[in-house]
Amino acid sequence: MTLLLDQTQLEVVLSPIERAAAFHRENIRVARDTIAKVQLTDDAWTWLRGVPSPGTHLPGVLAAGSWKSASGLDFVLIRRRKPSVVIDLDGDADFQRLIFTTRHGLALTQALRLPVSTELADVSDIAGSAASPDRPRQRPVIRPRPA
């Protein structure tokens, strides 16, 4: 899975295997202004709600596809217990929430705060090119020696 972002949309590019597991033929595209909240999590399984409709569910291993619940429709792509991102959407025509496993969750949150060009670019490239704020220097921790 690759995350692409421009001024108007976030695109989740699915690999052929991910498309098959999710029963989804096209990439997921959401307008940038429908993204209400982005949260990072170490366990995306706790955010899963509803039942696959259609989708693949192997508990603790893989959850992929559309998940239907009383709250609406979510798109999920969760692999094992790896760092993930939860994106709440407000006003999107297809989904209320996106939940997917990615090692680029922090880069995504940083990139969503930055102005980007009109061309699609990989999220990790956008966040990596931004100037990071200087962190204050931390004092070393001094521990007493054992007796």
Summary of the structure (lengths in Angstrom):
residues: 147
radius of gyration: 17.9
end to end distance: 52.7
largest distance: 65.7
contacts: 405
relative contact order: 0.21
helix: 20%
strand: 39%
